[in-house]
Amino acid sequence: MNQSKSSRNLQQCVVVSRMLELACEKAAKRSREREQTTTVFDAKGVVPISMAEYLSRWLKHTKCSGSVLAAAMVLLDRVLAKAGLTLTTRNMHRLFFSSLVITHKMCFDTTHSNTFYSKIGGVGIEEVSRLEREFLRLLDWQCFVAPEEYAEYEAFLA
């Protein structure tokens, strides 16, 4: 990956991570008075790595482009809307990780093993499969991202 593409991908990581963190902050303010149901995406506690570091790690090890981030955001937004989930500091890493794994598998002919993804994502191998299954179930297996939809998210990250 050349230097300018690498710095653009890093910049996109920062934008995506900030968007996710802001969504968590807003959700936390709205949901203080109501209790949210725990899902398979909830970690036992707050994840100790920032979302920007988490996404940078993903891009470094998968060598994928920022286009995967845009498509993953589309799928994440769909899951949040369909399932009525709210992003929190306990679930945003696992939700976005699930979206990234699925998007990566959709976009590339040759992908990595779930063992590889588990090492990058910091979750067990069984957990990768469980998160992926649940994410796909919530999507009702509707993973296609229309060009117009992709362009809207990609433009936001540009």
C-alpha positions as CSV (number, residue, x, y, z in Angstrom):
1,M,0.0,0.0,0.0
2,N,1.5,3.3,-1.0
3,Q,2.0,6.2,1.5
4,S,-0.9,8.4,0.4
5,K,-3.4,5.5,0.3
6,S,-2.2,4.5,3.7
7,S,-2.6,8.0,5.2
8,R,-6.1,8.3,3.6
9,N,-7.1,4.9,5.1
10,L,-5.8,6.1,8.5
11,Q,-7.8,9.3,8.1
12,Q,-10.9,7.3,7.3
13,C,-10.3,5.2,10.5
14,V,-10.3,8.4,12.5
15,V,-13.6,9.6,10.9
16,V,-15.4,6.3,11.4
17,S,-14.2,5.9,15.0
18,R,-15.2,9.4,15.8
19,M,-18.7,8.8,14.3
20,L,-19.1,5.7,16.4
21,E,-17.9,7.3,19.5
22,L,-20.3,10.3,19.1
23,A,-23.2,7.8,18.5
24,C,-22.3,6.1,21.8
25,E,-22.1,9.4,23.7
26,K,-25.5,10.5,22.3
27,A,-27.1,7.1,23.1
28,A,-25.7,7.1,26.6
29,K,-27.4,10.5,27.3
30,R,-30.7,9.2,25.9
31,S,-30.7,5.8,27.6
32,R,-29.7,6.7,31.2
33,E,-33.3,6.3,32.3
34,R,-34.0,3.0,30.4
35,E,-32.1,-0.3,30.7
36,Q,-30.9,-1.8,27.4
37,T,-31.1,-5.6,26.9
38,T,-27.7,-7.3,26.7
39,T,-26.8,-8.9,23.4
40,V,-24.1,-11.2,22.1
41,F,-22.3,-8.0,20.9
42,D,-21.9,-6.6,24.5
43,A,-18.5,-7.0,26.0
44,K,-18.2,-7.7,29.8
45,G,-16.9,-4.2,30.2
46,V,-15.6,-1.2,28.3
47,V,-13.1,-2.3,25.7
48,P,-9.7,-0.8,26.6
49,I,-8.6,0.1,23.1
50,S,-10.0,3.2,21.3
51,M,-12.0,2.6,18.2
52,A,-9.4,4.5,16.1
53,E,-6.7,2.1,17.3
54,Y,-9.0,-0.8,16.7
55,L,-9.7,0.2,13.1
56,S,-6.1,1.0,12.5
57,R,-5.1,-2.4,13.6
58,W,-7.8,-3.9,11.3
59,L,-6.5,-2.0,8.3
60,K,-2.9,-2.8,9.1
61,H,-3.4,-6.5,9.3
62,T,-6.0,-7.0,6.6
63,K,-4.4,-4.5,4.2
64,C,-7.9,-3.7,2.9
65,S,-8.9,-0.3,1.7
66,G,-11.1,2.3,3.2
67,S,-13.9,1.1,0.8
68,V,-14.5,-1.8,3.3
69,L,-15.0,0.8,6.0
70,A,-17.7,2.5,4.0
71,A,-19.5,-0.7,3.2
72,A,-19.2,-1.9,6.8
73,M,-20.8,1.3,8.0
74,V,-23.8,0.6,5.6
75,L,-24.3,-2.8,7.1
76,L,-23.8,-1.6,10.7
77,D,-26.5,1.1,10.2
78,R,-28.8,-1.5,8.8
79,V,-28.4,-3.8,11.8
80,L,-28.9,-0.9,14.3
81,A,-32.1,0.1,12.5
82,K,-33.5,-3.4,12.0
83,A,-32.7,-4.7,15.5
84,G,-33.3,-1.4,17.3
85,L,-29.9,-1.6,18.9
86,T,-28.1,1.4,20.3
87,L,-24.3,1.7,20.1
88,T,-22.6,1.7,23.5
89,T,-19.0,1.6,24.6
90,R,-19.6,-2.1,25.4
91,N,-20.9,-3.1,22.0
92,M,-19.5,-0.8,19.3
93,H,-16.2,-2.7,18.9
94,R,-17.9,-6.1,18.5
95,L,-20.7,-4.7,16.3
96,F,-18.3,-3.0,13.9
97,F,-15.9,-6.0,14.0
98,S,-18.8,-8.2,12.9
99,S,-19.7,-5.8,10.1
100,L,-16.0,-5.6,9.0
101,V,-15.6,-9.4,8.9
102,I,-18.7,-9.8,6.8
103,T,-17.9,-6.9,4.5
104,H,-14.3,-8.2,4.1
105,K,-15.6,-11.6,3.2
106,M,-18.0,-10.2,0.7
107,C,-15.5,-7.9,-1.0
108,F,-12.6,-10.2,-1.6
109,D,-12.3,-13.5,-3.4
110,T,-9.6,-14.6,-0.9
111,T,-10.2,-13.9,2.7
112,H,-8.6,-14.8,6.0
113,S,-9.7,-17.5,8.4
114,N,-11.8,-16.8,11.4
115,T,-8.7,-17.6,13.5
116,F,-7.0,-14.7,11.8
117,Y,-10.0,-12.4,12.4
118,S,-10.2,-13.4,16.0
119,K,-6.6,-12.4,16.6
120,I,-7.2,-9.0,15.0
121,G,-10.5,-8.4,16.8
122,G,-9.4,-9.6,20.2
123,V,-12.2,-12.2,20.5
124,G,-12.1,-16.0,20.6
125,I,-12.6,-18.0,17.5
126,E,-16.0,-19.3,18.6
127,E,-17.0,-15.8,19.3
128,V,-16.1,-14.6,15.8
129,S,-18.5,-17.3,14.4
130,R,-21.2,-16.4,16.9
131,L,-21.0,-12.7,16.2
132,E,-21.0,-13.2,12.5
133,R,-24.0,-15.5,12.6
134,E,-26.0,-13.1,14.8
135,F,-25.1,-10.1,12.6
136,L,-26.2,-11.9,9.5
137,R,-29.4,-13.0,11.2
138,L,-30.2,-9.4,12.2
139,L,-29.5,-8.4,8.6
140,D,-31.8,-11.2,7.4
141,W,-28.8,-12.1,5.2
142,Q,-29.3,-8.9,3.2
143,C,-25.7,-7.9,2.7
144,F,-25.8,-6.3,-0.8
145,V,-24.8,-2.7,-0.8
146,A,-26.3,-0.7,-3.6
147,P,-23.9,1.6,-5.5
148,E,-25.9,4.7,-4.5
149,E,-25.9,3.6,-0.8
150,Y,-22.1,3.0,-0.9
151,A,-21.4,6.3,-2.6
152,E,-23.3,8.2,0.1
153,Y,-21.2,6.6,2.9
154,E,-17.9,6.8,0.9
155,A,-18.5,10.5,0.2
156,F,-18.9,11.1,3.9
157,L,-15.5,9.4,4.6
158,A,-13.7,11.3,1.8
